[in-house]
Amino acid sequence: MDFNSIFLVIGVAVVVACLLAVIVKSKNPARYDERQKQVQAKAHKVSYYLLMILLVIYAIVDSCAKFCDTMTGVFICVCISIAVYASICIWGDAYTALGQNSTSLAISLLLVGGISLITAISNLSDGSVIENGLLTVGSLSFIAGGLCIIVGLMTLVRHLVVKNRYAAESEDE
């Protein structure tokens, strides 16, 4: 079994595990309070308008100096928009539902990001990341893996900040 086949099997296993998690979670829907819903609405608005601006910027840059294929450029814009949405929600305490464990979410994101980066290294070694001087679809694993790791790290940092804040408040009392 070659390297790519192993990661294909791992990728299918991760997708099946995620589907099972969604099925289990749908039986216990997430509940967000009003403040969290307001933060999420603000994050939706900001990330939507940012995506529109990024797509216009990408179209202008692409017409002047092409640096990647169209799918890769649009994917980069979408990932930046998702990162902004996630960061607003994370720092506004609206990323995880009431009673949901943010640490397990962060660890899951870090694992998925790590697997994606390993796949990206495989793509880099076989030369499918850059073709004819342009970033190709092979580079999307780097982008997705980086996004997952950044969001996972932000979630962990926010969890530690909140945990330390509660510890400091309990010492003051």
Disulfide bonds with the S-S distance in Angstrom:
none
